[in-house]
């Protein structure tokens, strides 16, 4: 039996960047598509009454994210603007995803790289439009989508559904109803998807 694979992520999360790089070729390796679902992790943290990261934890996260990316042979340079508001990036993604998931994922990867490798401000709508233009996405078309009420509603609903499903951090993946938190669970996710789970 094939279970849907839902990938919840936030553009402003270093571990989402790492997970996205590891999941980008998941379908080609396993023949199973991944549904990409960007969310606003900050909104979930508020619902959970989660305080901002204390300095000591954030210092560790900077070290650990760089070390983990290096382990997977991925570039990662901690951005000068952290945290950022990923609202515009999420809206651009959802506008594209309905008609062209591959194009939306391509833009998502470009945005993640722009932020986590090249230190560009992906909270800036103009930057997103300029970047998308390099991938053949018409500027006015994307701007229309980023301001579309249906897209705004879709992002809000995706974040609410994630919260209702028990998402408390990112990245978070569901294989069917089986939850996996963290980029370090990708190997388990892949195996679970291949054999439809195991008894524990």
C-alpha positions in Angstrom: 0.0 0.0 0.0 1.3 3.4 -0.9 1.1 6.2 1.7 1.3 9.9 0.9 4.5 11.5 2.0 4.1 15.0 3.3 7.1 17.3 3.9 6.4 20.2 6.2 9.2 22.8 6.2 10.0 26.5 6.8 12.3 28.5 4.5 13.9 30.1 7.6 15.0 26.8 9.1 18.5 25.4 8.5 17.4 21.9 9.1 14.6 22.4 6.5 17.3 23.4 4.0 19.2 20.2 4.8 16.1 18.0 4.6 15.0 19.6 1.3 18.4 18.8 -0.3 18.1 15.2 0.9 14.4 14.8 -0.2 14.7 16.5 -3.6 15.7 13.2 -5.3 13.5 11.0 -3.0 11.0 10.2 -5.8 13.7 9.3 -8.3 15.2 6.9 -5.8 12.0 5.4 -4.5 9.3 6.0 -7.1 7.2 7.7 -4.5 6.3 11.4 -4.7 6.8 13.8 -1.9 4.2 16.6 -1.3 6.1 19.7 -0.3 4.2 21.8 2.3 5.9 25.0 3.4 4.5 26.4 6.6 5.0 29.2 9.1 6.8 27.5 12.0 6.7 30.7 14.0 2.9 30.6 13.9 3.0 27.0 15.3 5.4 28.0 18.0 3.0 30.7 19.1 0.1 28.2 19.3 2.4 26.0 21.4 3.5 28.9 23.6 7.0 28.1 22.6 9.4 31.0 23.6 12.1 32.2 21.1 15.3 30.2 21.0 17.5 31.1 24.0 21.0 32.4 23.0 22.7 29.2 24.2 20.5 27.0 22.0 20.8 29.3 19.0 24.6 29.3 19.3 24.5 25.5 19.3 22.1 25.4 16.3 24.5 27.5 14.3 27.3 25.1 15.0 25.3 22.0 14.5 23.6 23.1 11.3 27.0 23.9 9.7 28.4 20.6 10.9 25.5 18.6 9.7 25.5 20.3 6.3 29.2 19.6 6.0 28.6 16.0 6.9 26.2 15.7 4.0 28.6 17.6 1.7 26.2 20.6 1.4 27.3 24.2 1.6 25.7 26.3 4.4 26.7 29.8 5.4 24.8 31.2 8.4 22.8 34.2 7.1 23.4 37.7 8.3 19.6 38.1 8.7 18.2 35.5 11.1 15.4 34.8 11.7 13.5 36.0 8.6 9.8 36.1 7.7 9.2 33.4 5.1 5.7 34.6 4.2 6.4 35.8 0.7 8.4 32.7 -0.2 5.6 30.4 1.0 3.0 32.3 -1.0 5.1 32.2 -4.2 5.5 28.4 -3.7 1.8 27.7 -3.2 0.8 29.8 -6.2 3.1 27.8 -8.5 2.6 24.4 -6.8 -1.0 23.7 -7.8 -0.3 23.9 -11.6 3.4 23.0 -11.7 4.8 21.2 -8.6 8.2 20.7 -10.2 8.6 24.4 -10.9 7.5 25.2 -7.4 10.0 22.8 -5.9 12.7 24.2 -8.2 12.0 27.7 -6.9 11.9 26.5 -3.3 15.3 24.9 -3.7 16.6 28.1 -5.3 15.2 30.2 -2.4 16.7 27.9 0.2 20.1 28.1 -1.4 19.8 31.8 -1.8 19.2 32.2 1.9 21.3 29.4 3.4 24.3 29.6 1.1 24.4 33.1 -0.5 22.9 35.2 2.3 20.1 36.8 0.2 17.0 38.3 1.9 14.3 35.9 0.8 11.7 37.8 2.9 11.9 40.5 0.2 9.2 40.0 -2.4 11.2 41.9 -5.1 14.2 39.5 -4.6 11.8 36.5 -5.0 10.4 37.9 -8.2 13.9 38.6 -9.6 15.0 35.1 -8.7 11.9 33.5 -10.2 12.5 35.4 -13.4 15.8 33.6 -13.8 13.8 30.3 -13.9 11.4 31.6 -16.6 8.6 32.5 -14.2 6.9 35.6 -15.4 7.2 38.4 -12.8 3.7 39.8 -13.0 2.2 36.3 -12.9 4.0 35.5 -9.7 3.3 38.8 -8.1 -0.4 38.3 -8.8 -0.2 34.9 -7.0 1.7 36.2 -4.0 -1.2 38.7 -3.4 -4.0 36.2 -4.2 -6.4 35.7 -1.3 -6.7 32.0 -2.1 -3.0 31.5 -1.8 -2.9 33.4 1.5 -5.7 31.1 2.8 -3.9 28.0 1.5 -0.7 28.9 3.5 -2.8 29.6 6.6 -4.7 26.3 6.2 -1.5 24.4 5.6 0.0 25.8 8.8 -3.2 25.0 10.8 -3.4 21.5 9.4 0.2 20.9 10.4 -0.5 22.0 13.9 -3.6 19.8 14.1 -1.5 16.8 12.9 1.0 17.3 15.7 3.8 19.2 13.9 5.8 21.1 16.6 9.0 21.8 14.6 10.5 21.6 11.2 11.3 19.7 9.1 8.5 17.3 9.8 7.5 14.4 7.5 4.5 12.2 7.5 4.5 8.9 5.7 0.8 8.2 5.8 0.0 9.0 9.4 3.5 8.0 10.7 5.3 11.2 12.0 9.0 11.8 11.7 10.7 15.0 13.0 14.1 16.2 11.9 16.4 16.0 9.0 18.2 13.2 10.8 15.2 10.9 10.2 15.4 10.9 6.4 16.9 7.4 6.3 14.1 6.0 8.5 11.5 7.9 6.3 13.0 6.3 3.2 13.0 2.8 4.7 9.4 3.2 6.1 8.2 4.3 2.7 9.8 1.4 0.9 8.4 -1.4 3.2 5.2 0.3 4.5 6.6 0.5 8.0 7.7 -2.0 10.7 6.4 -3.2 14.1 7.7 -1.4 17.2 
